[in-house]
Amino acid sequence: MTETLPADRYPTTPQRNLRGSRIMAVVLTIGVILLGIALAYFAYNKFENKDISTSVISYDIVNDSTMNIRFTVTRDEPSEPAVCIVRARSKDGSETGRREVYVAPSDSGTVDLTTLIRTSQTPAIADIYGCGADVPEYLTGS
């Protein structure tokens, strides 16, 4: 024996429009994707690093606690200042000294710099840790 359900209590036709909700889901998905792309574009343009490349020309051990390093810095925008972190390492590879070097604005894209690094152990090698365009205020003196 089958029971029939009252139509006013249990409707037989769906109440919502499935086609309309699918269209809304597609539109919202496309909107979220476009918003994500726009956000990524603006964040990349705001936080991208200016292209700065470096090369170590030479390094010399001055004494048991000092190393001299000569290096070049090439910038896409030489009119803007930069900062480079150079470091000295001991024979076991541990960092024994570090120094921030201010790279002043210049007319040419490549500048040649020399600096001394004080070390806590006998140095063996010097290298450039990295460079950036965000110069700390204490290096500029302003």
Residue frames as qw, qx, qy, qz and C-alpha x, y, z in Angstrom:
[[0.000, 0.890, 0.456, 0.000, 0.00, 0.00, 0.00],
 [0.436, 0.226, 0.003, 0.871, 1.46, 3.39, -1.00],
 [0.149, -0.743, -0.434, 0.487, 0.82, 6.55, 0.88],
 [0.326, 0.669, 0.239, 0.624, 0.26, 9.82, -0.88],
 [0.372, -0.305, -0.330, 0.813, 1.67, 12.84, 0.79],
 [0.128, 0.876, 0.407, -0.227, -0.34, 16.02, 1.07],
 [0.557, 0.537, 0.189, 0.604, 0.77, 18.43, -1.68],
 [0.107, -0.923, -0.009, -0.370, 0.47, 21.54, 0.49],
 [0.673, -0.697, 0.242, 0.052, 2.80, 20.10, 3.10],
 [0.610, -0.301, 0.585, 0.442, 5.34, 18.37, 0.81],
 [0.495, 0.719, -0.108, -0.477, 5.57, 20.11, -2.55],
 [0.892, 0.164, 0.375, 0.189, 6.51, 17.99, -5.53],
 [0.557, 0.726, 0.006, 0.403, 8.31, 20.73, -7.47],
 [0.615, -0.154, -0.257, 0.730, 11.64, 22.18, -6.22],
 [0.123, -0.910, -0.307, 0.251, 11.37, 25.62, -4.62],
 [0.235, -0.737, 0.291, 0.563, 14.69, 27.00, -5.80],
 [0.679, 0.716, -0.088, -0.137, 15.91, 27.72, -9.28],
 [0.839, -0.266, 0.303, 0.366, 18.93, 25.44, -9.90],
 [0.615, 0.536, 0.217, 0.536, 19.91, 27.17, -13.12],
 [0.051, -0.932, 0.018, -0.357, 20.03, 30.58, -11.42],
 [0.653, -0.708, 0.264, 0.057, 22.20, 29.32, -8.55],
 [0.841, 0.051, 0.293, 0.451, 24.64, 27.69, -10.99],
 [0.391, 0.747, 0.122, 0.523, 25.00, 30.94, -12.92],
 [0.335, -0.907, 0.121, -0.224, 25.55, 32.81, -9.66],
 [0.826, -0.429, 0.275, 0.240, 28.23, 30.31, -8.60],
 [0.727, 0.341, 0.243, 0.544, 30.08, 30.70, -11.92],
 [0.128, 0.872, 0.053, 0.469, 29.89, 34.51, -11.75],
 [0.543, -0.814, 0.187, -0.082, 31.17, 34.55, -8.15],
 [0.873, -0.173, 0.268, 0.368, 34.01, 32.15, -9.00],
 [0.563, 0.556, 0.179, 0.585, 35.12, 34.29, -11.94],
 [0.141, -0.922, 0.007, -0.361, 34.90, 37.41, -9.75],
 [0.724, -0.645, 0.219, 0.107, 37.06, 35.87, -7.02],
 [0.820, 0.092, 0.262, 0.501, 39.67, 34.75, -9.59],
 [0.349, 0.737, 0.128, 0.565, 39.81, 38.23, -11.17],
 [0.385, -0.894, 0.085, -0.214, 40.10, 39.86, -7.75],
 [0.837, -0.409, 0.239, 0.276, 42.98, 37.51, -6.85],
 [0.694, 0.361, 0.223, 0.582, 44.81, 38.30, -10.09],
 [0.074, 0.871, 0.054, 0.482, 44.38, 42.06, -9.53],
 [0.604, -0.782, 0.148, -0.048, 45.60, 41.77, -5.93],
 [0.858, -0.149, 0.251, 0.423, 48.66, 39.75, -7.00],
 [0.518, 0.613, 0.174, 0.571, 49.49, 42.30, -9.72],
 [0.139, -0.906, 0.050, -0.396, 49.37, 45.27, -7.35],
 [0.753, -0.620, 0.206, 0.085, 51.31, 43.45, -4.62],
 [0.834, 0.117, 0.213, 0.495, 54.02, 42.44, -7.10],
 [0.346, 0.726, 0.085, 0.587, 54.41, 46.01, -8.37],
 [0.359, -0.878, 0.100, -0.301, 54.57, 47.41, -4.85],
 [0.715, -0.596, 0.366, 0.007, 56.92, 44.85, -3.27],
 [0.898, 0.373, -0.022, 0.232, 59.08, 43.73, -6.18],
 [0.605, -0.554, 0.195, 0.538, 62.80, 44.01, -5.67],
 [0.352, 0.868, -0.246, -0.247, 64.66, 46.38, -7.88],
 [0.945, 0.236, -0.075, 0.212, 67.11, 44.44, -9.99],
 [0.158, -0.862, 0.478, -0.061, 70.50, 44.62, -8.29],
 [0.972, 0.108, -0.153, 0.145, 73.26, 42.22, -9.18],
 [0.334, -0.848, 0.412, 0.021, 76.65, 41.87, -7.54],
 [0.897, 0.304, -0.251, 0.200, 79.99, 40.27, -8.19],
 [0.628, -0.704, 0.213, 0.255, 82.97, 39.73, -5.90],
 [0.524, 0.781, -0.331, 0.076, 86.16, 40.93, -7.60],
 [0.570, 0.297, -0.641, 0.421, 88.60, 40.02, -4.85],
 [0.634, -0.744, -0.016, -0.209, 89.05, 39.53, -1.13],
 [0.494, 0.468, -0.560, 0.472, 92.19, 39.68, 0.98],
 [0.712, -0.578, -0.357, 0.178, 92.89, 38.59, 4.54],
 [0.080, 0.861, -0.232, 0.446, 94.37, 41.67, 6.21],
 [0.007, -0.419, 0.782, -0.462, 94.99, 40.00, 9.59],
 [0.133, -0.134, -0.970, 0.154, 93.37, 37.45, 11.95],
 [0.098, 0.555, 0.670, -0.483, 90.36, 39.70, 12.55],
 [0.283, 0.684, -0.008, -0.672, 89.95, 41.71, 9.35],
 [0.556, 0.238, 0.688, 0.402, 89.11, 40.95, 5.75],
 [0.146, 0.494, -0.185, -0.837, 89.07, 43.32, 2.77],
 [0.511, 0.405, 0.749, 0.120, 86.50, 42.73, 0.02],
 [0.116, 0.369, -0.307, -0.870, 86.21, 44.43, -3.36],
 [0.350, 0.404, 0.845, 0.037, 82.97, 43.97, -5.30],
 [0.088, -0.057, -0.371, -0.923, 80.79, 45.53, -7.98],
 [0.293, 0.480, 0.691, -0.455, 77.12, 46.44, -7.76],
 [0.018, -0.102, -0.585, -0.804, 75.02, 46.80, -10.91],
 [0.244, 0.452, 0.623, -0.590, 71.60, 48.44, -10.61],
 [0.278, 0.569, 0.661, 0.403, 68.79, 48.94, -13.10],
 [0.069, -0.932, -0.222, -0.277, 68.10, 52.30, -11.45],
 [0.646, 0.063, -0.309, 0.695, 71.50, 53.77, -10.50],
 [0.059, -0.557, 0.044, -0.827, 69.91, 57.05, -9.37],
 [0.722, -0.574, -0.085, -0.377, 68.45, 55.28, -6.32],
 [0.128, -0.609, 0.730, -0.282, 70.57, 54.26, -3.30],
 [0.881, -0.057, -0.444, -0.157, 71.03, 50.63, -2.29],
 [0.456, -0.640, 0.567, -0.246, 72.48, 48.62, 0.57],
 [0.784, 0.245, -0.569, -0.039, 74.56, 45.44, 0.36],
 [0.729, -0.579, 0.331, -0.155, 75.38, 43.02, 3.14],
 [0.605, 0.511, -0.601, 0.108, 78.87, 41.53, 2.84],
 [0.808, -0.526, 0.201, -0.173, 80.17, 38.84, 5.13],
 [0.236, 0.580, -0.775, 0.082, 83.32, 36.96, 6.02],
 [0.946, -0.206, -0.056, -0.243, 83.37, 33.27, 6.82],
 [0.392, -0.628, 0.673, 0.008, 85.91, 31.04, 8.53],
 [0.143, 0.331, -0.890, -0.278, 87.36, 27.77, 7.23],
 [0.182, 0.202, 0.942, -0.197, 84.46, 25.75, 8.66],
 [0.012, -0.447, -0.664, -0.599, 81.98, 27.94, 6.72],
 [0.238, -0.734, -0.566, 0.290, 80.48, 29.74, 9.70],
 [0.164, 0.838, 0.132, 0.503, 79.87, 33.46, 9.40],
 [0.622, -0.323, -0.330, 0.632, 82.41, 35.35, 11.47],
 [0.122, -0.403, -0.067, 0.905, 81.78, 38.92, 10.35],
 [0.256, 0.665, 0.653, 0.259, 79.15, 40.97, 8.58],
 [0.139, -0.387, -0.044, 0.910, 78.84, 44.53, 7.36],
 [0.387, 0.777, 0.494, -0.056, 76.22, 46.67, 5.66],
 [0.375, -0.151, 0.308, 0.861, 77.60, 48.79, 2.83],
 [0.314, 0.756, 0.297, -0.492, 75.76, 51.87, 1.59],
 [0.470, 0.196, 0.563, 0.651, 75.75, 52.17, -2.22],
 [0.078, 0.564, 0.140, -0.810, 75.20, 55.83, -3.09],
 [0.619, 0.707, 0.315, -0.136, 73.26, 56.96, -6.16],
 [0.398, -0.399, 0.494, 0.662, 75.46, 57.30, -9.22],
 [0.455, 0.572, -0.231, -0.642, 75.38, 58.12, -12.90],
 [0.386, 0.322, -0.819, -0.277, 76.62, 54.72, -14.04],
 [0.859, -0.204, -0.240, -0.404, 74.78, 51.44, -13.56],
 [0.902, -0.106, -0.324, 0.267, 77.84, 49.64, -12.14],
 [0.164, -0.881, 0.334, -0.293, 79.90, 50.84, -9.18],
 [0.731, 0.177, -0.564, 0.340, 83.08, 49.36, -7.73],
 [0.498, -0.768, 0.132, -0.382, 83.27, 49.25, -3.90],
 [0.592, 0.199, -0.670, 0.400, 85.84, 48.16, -1.33],
 [0.537, -0.674, 0.105, -0.497, 85.22, 47.67, 2.38],
 [0.176, 0.332, -0.849, 0.372, 86.75, 46.07, 5.47],
 [0.777, -0.387, -0.336, -0.365, 84.93, 43.41, 7.48],
 [0.189, -0.523, 0.696, -0.454, 85.85, 42.86, 11.14],
 [0.769, -0.050, -0.598, -0.222, 85.67, 39.21, 12.17],
 [0.680, -0.595, 0.280, -0.325, 85.42, 37.24, 15.39],
 [0.864, -0.186, 0.420, 0.205, 87.61, 34.39, 14.09],
 [0.251, -0.401, 0.587, 0.657, 90.31, 34.06, 11.46],
 [0.653, 0.543, 0.105, -0.517, 88.57, 34.69, 8.12],
 [0.559, -0.079, 0.736, 0.373, 88.96, 32.44, 5.10],
 [0.203, 0.371, 0.667, 0.613, 86.53, 33.77, 2.49],
 [0.171, 0.386, 0.266, -0.867, 84.31, 36.78, 1.86],
 [0.114, 0.369, 0.792, 0.474, 81.06, 36.94, -0.08],
 [0.269, -0.121, -0.032, -0.955, 78.00, 39.07, -0.63],
 [0.208, 0.248, 0.867, -0.378, 74.96, 38.00, 1.34],
 [0.228, 0.660, 0.683, 0.215, 72.58, 40.20, -0.66],
 [0.112, -0.049, 0.045, 0.992, 71.61, 43.67, -1.80],
 [0.054, 0.681, 0.730, 0.000, 68.40, 45.66, -1.75],
 [0.130, 0.544, 0.210, 0.802, 66.89, 49.03, -2.44],
 [0.509, -0.787, -0.276, -0.212, 65.40, 49.48, 1.07],
 [0.457, 0.373, -0.432, 0.682, 68.21, 51.47, 2.69],
 [0.486, -0.629, -0.525, 0.304, 67.95, 51.84, 6.49],
 [0.015, -0.971, -0.093, -0.218, 67.83, 55.42, 7.70],
 [0.595, -0.733, 0.223, 0.241, 70.92, 55.02, 9.90],
 [0.721, 0.023, 0.398, 0.568, 73.07, 54.38, 6.81],
 [0.337, 0.709, 0.326, 0.526, 71.98, 57.52, 5.00],
 [0.371, -0.120, -0.303, 0.870, 72.56, 59.84, 7.95],
 [0.183, -0.354, -0.226, -0.889, 69.28, 61.71, 7.43]]
